[in-house]
Amino acid sequence: MPITEEGEKLAKSLILSDIPRSVAYTLVYIRDKGEITSVEIERETSLRQPEVSIAMQWLRRRGWVNKRNMKKEGKGRPIHGYKLSKGFNEILEEIIQDLSTEIEEIKGKIEKLKSFER
């Protein structure tokens, strides 16, 4: 199932919010599918294997995705299942909070600079 038009808009909004492109598309895809494999993401999005791997590492570091090993027949790279570790709305709230913190930090820098005006 490719990403929907609404999913594309969401991914672009995430990218504008300083979420890396590969992470944004991966996050949107997981939101729509539940549990997925990296192979599914590669097949259904324009992302390639290294991008998906980096995106998953990023998402796992933030605590937004859980990984589990899946059984695989034969040889080749191992298969892992991924799913959101918390609700998508909670993730959005974290992103919004991070952006709000950035705004406050920038406002503080502006005020500090203004204090030097003559």
N, C-alpha and C positions, 0 to 999 in steps of 0.2 A: 504494500500500500504506500504509494508515494506521498510526500507531504502535501497537504491540502493548501488551498489559497490562503486560508486563515492562518495555517501553520507557517507559511512563507512570511506573512505579515508579522507574526509573532517573532520568528527568527530574526527578521530585519530589525525589529524593535530591541531585541536582546543584543544584537550586534551594536546598535547605537548606544546601548547601555554599558559598553565596554566588555561584553562577553565575547570571547573569540568566536569567529565564524563557525569553526568545526564544532565547538561546544554548543553553540546556539542551535544548530541544525540537529545535533545529536539529542539534545535535551527535548526539543520539540518532537522528534520522532519517538523517543521513549515515552513521553507524555501521552501520545496518541496510541501507542501499542501495548503498554504494560511491560512485560519482560521481553527482551530482545537479545540477539547476538550481534557481535560486531559485523559478522558477515551480512546480516540483514541490513544494517545501516549502510554498509558499502554498496549493497545492491540497490537500495531504494533511494539513496541520496547521491549527490555528486561527490561525496567524500571518498577518499582513498584510504587504504589500510593504515598508513602511518598517521594520518589525520585523526582517524577514529580512535586509534590507540592513545594518542596524546589527549584527545578530548575526554576519553574515559578516565585517564589518570587525573586530569583537571577536575572532573566531576566527583571522583572518589575522594580527592584531597579536600574538597569542600564539604564532603559528607552527604552529597545529594544522590549518590548512586551506590548500590550494593552490587558486588560481583560474586558469582558462584561458578564453580567448574561444572561442565556438562560432559557426559560420556560421549566419546567419539569413536566411530569405527575406523580402523586403519590408521595410516600415518598422516603426517601433515601438522599444521599448527593447531594447538589446542583450541577448543571452543569454550567460551565463557558466556554465561547468561548475565544480563544486566537489567536492573529495575530501579526505579526511584526509591530512595530510602525514606522519603517524606513526601507529603502531598505537594503537588505542583504549586498551589497557592502559597504554601510556606516558603518554597524556593523563591517565588516572585517577591514575597515580603522581604526576604534576605537581600535580594538584589536592590529593591527599593530603599531599604535601610542603608545599604552600602552607598548608594547614590546620594541619599540625604546627608550622610556623614561627609562625603566628599564636598557637597555644596557648602556645608557649615565650615569645613576647613578652608575652602577658597574664600568664603566671606571673611574669615579671620585674617587671612593673608592680605586681603584688600584693605581691611581696617588698619592693619599694621602699616601698610604702605601709605595710607592716607595720613597716618600720624606724622609722617615726615614731610607733608606738604607745607609750604611756607606761605 
